[in-house]
Amino acid sequence: MREGGSLPAVVEADDGALYVMKFVGAGQGPKALIAELIAGEIGRALGLNVPELVFMELSPLLARTERHEEILDLLRASIGLNLGMRFLPGAFAYNPLLQPPPAAALASAIVWFDAFVTNVDRTDRNVNLLLWQQALWLIDHGAALYFHHDWATYHQRARSPFPHVAQHTLLPLASELEAADAFAHRRLDDACFSAIVAETPDVWLAFDAAYGDPATLRAAYVAYLSERLENSSVFVEEAVRARGLLI
């Protein structure tokens, strides 16, 4: 599956289920998988529909018969631990013209979530929303949490307004952002963030060894998320302002 700059694949795992495997050897590297994992589990903690995320071990045997050079290189670079997202058979991409539109409460919760995790990939051009079993499902959060590409500025980024929210495909419907903010503060806290970040594998965090060992980096992720939650009014006000320019 050619998705942006990566090549995820539909894979049957040893539990007999199908997953969309996100490869650690793809161009975005392990940080995309870290963002996918942390953002996805935060979405789930907020009660949003996110397909099940699993860890998947890629065997070197899988590459033995691959003849496509680009895919072969990707498989060889991804031997070991990767991330899988449960495949939703028959799902199709959300269309902003679809009727009836999502309820204001759901649209607001998704906009809040994306502003919180700084997800730039929920636009009309790249919705990353699926309709499955008459419900909206959120996928592909590898571009979120982009603060971890520059650890030196993560405190400042935790208090950023996220101007990209102006391009959010659901922003015109998000008329209940303050209520979504209040709800999120009831569902998220340091303990929730710590439990989610604790699942991040050491082998993925090792790519940032120059900035600290896995324990130090996990603590930094939790500190960022906690500080961003404390300062949520900054990005909520930005979202409300941006929405006001649309309506």
FENQUI-V941366 format. One record per residue. PHI is phi as a letter, one per 30 degrees, with the letter a starting at -180 (none if undefined). OMEGA is omega in whole degrees, 0 to 359 (none if undefined). BURIAL is + if it has 24 or more other ideal C-beta (glycine too) atoms within 12 Angstrom, else -. Layout:
BEGIN
PHI:OMEGA:BURIAL
PHI:OMEGA:BURIAL
END
This chain:
BEGIN
none:180:-
d:183:-
b:181:+
i:181:-
c:183:-
c:179:+
b:175:+
d:182:+
b:173:+
d:188:-
b:171:+
d:182:-
d:183:+
d:173:-
c:179:-
i:181:-
c:177:-
c:178:-
b:169:+
d:182:+
d:173:+
c:189:+
d:179:+
d:180:+
d:178:+
d:187:+
e:182:-
d:176:+
i:185:+
d:181:+
d:176:+
d:178:+
d:176:+
d:179:+
d:179:+
e:182:+
d:185:+
d:181:+
d:181:+
d:181:+
d:173:+
d:176:+
e:179:+
d:178:+
d:178:+
d:179:+
i:178:-
d:180:+
d:175:+
b:179:+
e:180:+
e:178:+
c:182:+
b:171:+
d:183:+
b:176:+
c:179:-
c:180:+
d:175:-
d:181:-
d:184:-
d:184:+
d:190:-
d:184:-
c:181:-
d:183:-
c:180:-
d:189:-
d:181:-
d:180:-
d:178:+
e:178:-
d:180:-
d:180:+
d:180:+
d:181:-
d:186:-
c:178:+
e:184:-
j:190:+
d:177:+
b:181:+
c:177:+
c:175:+
c:182:+
e:179:+
d:181:+
c:185:+
d:178:-
i:178:-
d:176:+
b:186:-
d:175:+
d:177:+
c:181:-
e:180:-
d:183:-
d:178:-
c:355:-
d:180:-
d:176:-
e:178:+
d:182:-
e:181:-
d:180:+
d:178:+
e:180:+
d:179:+
d:181:+
d:178:+
d:179:+
e:181:+
e:182:+
d:176:+
d:180:+
d:183:+
c:180:+
h:179:+
c:182:+
d:186:+
c:171:+
b:184:+
c:177:-
e:181:-
d:184:-
b:192:-
d:183:+
h:173:+
b:177:+
c:170:+
c:181:-
b:182:-
h:176:-
i:178:-
b:176:-
d:178:+
b:183:+
c:180:+
b:169:+
h:179:+
c:183:+
d:179:+
c:180:+
d:176:+
h:185:+
d:175:+
e:185:+
d:171:+
d:179:-
a:186:-
d:184:+
d:185:-
c:189:-
d:177:+
d:178:-
d:181:-
d:178:+
d:182:+
c:183:-
d:183:+
d:181:+
i:180:+
d:178:-
d:181:+
d:180:+
d:181:+
c:185:+
d:185:+
d:181:+
c:184:+
e:180:+
e:182:+
c:189:+
d:183:+
c:183:+
b:184:+
d:179:+
d:177:+
d:177:-
d:178:+
d:180:+
d:179:-
d:181:+
d:179:+
d:176:-
d:185:-
c:186:+
c:175:+
a:182:-
e:182:-
d:178:-
d:180:+
d:181:+
d:180:-
d:180:-
d:183:+
d:179:+
d:180:-
d:183:+
d:184:+
d:177:+
e:185:-
d:176:-
d:180:+
d:182:+
d:179:+
d:177:+
c:185:+
e:180:-
d:182:-
c:178:-
k:178:-
d:183:-
e:180:+
d:179:-
d:180:-
d:177:+
d:178:+
d:179:+
d:176:+
d:181:+
d:179:+
d:178:+
d:183:+
d:179:+
d:179:+
d:179:+
d:177:+
d:179:+
d:183:-
c:184:+
d:180:+
e:181:-
d:182:+
d:175:+
d:178:+
d:178:-
d:180:+
d:179:+
d:179:+
d:180:-
d:179:+
d:180:+
d:178:-
d:183:-
c:188:-
c:none:-
END
